[in-house]
Amino acid sequence: MTSQGAVAIRREEPRDADAVRRVNELAFGEPTEANLVRALTAAGAPTLSLVAEKDRYVVGHILFSPVTIETPAGQVTAIGLAPMAVLPDQQRKGIGARLVQGPRRAQTARP
């Protein structure tokens, strides 16, 4: 993998499962987060799962899932962001920030 390629953010596809697991294991140095991603995905829980792709390799991953927050006024449903992972050799290059921002949409010209 080269360090010069552009990073694309896109929705995770089924073919990305092994790469997503690898990114999470390497980013966190253990399988706990990767196991969480696999369990949430198997349960159909994710609201949105994105990958960062560089030179046709998955170098980052972010998962958004529903969460329930207990408050004094009752339960509040929200979307939680966790985990977010970037390969160690690709960290501190803005890839995590790009994952949080999500895919860029084409801008349309206004008349």
Steps between C-alpha positions, in 0.01 A plus 500: 500500500635842414463807716420728206151384400184693568264377770140422406226461760221259409243270653634168620412210271483129595832439320668739750435286810850350530671834431280677758590236757871541421483881529328480839737235636810692392371842607408381850773237538249233599185332362244649744379782273510274193283248687257779592471607135439142390235443771316826424509429128376142547212634713408750228560789740716747304328810373798586283838337443761684293849412382790716391663360190844591372662340198219239505581400860275559800703717738225621733156415633223668699177355634185685604238304696184580695540543874252559778589759763330488838418849630294620797226586248507154342674328213648688207596321180812630326770389260834405651834518321719208594737370412704712265829349387784591265801283419794608718717603203214717367415679825542875545426565133141618536340167409309475829360851451395409147321190631307711752399742223386214277497472123511824309203561282528658159402863516238617259508841338215733586322679218 
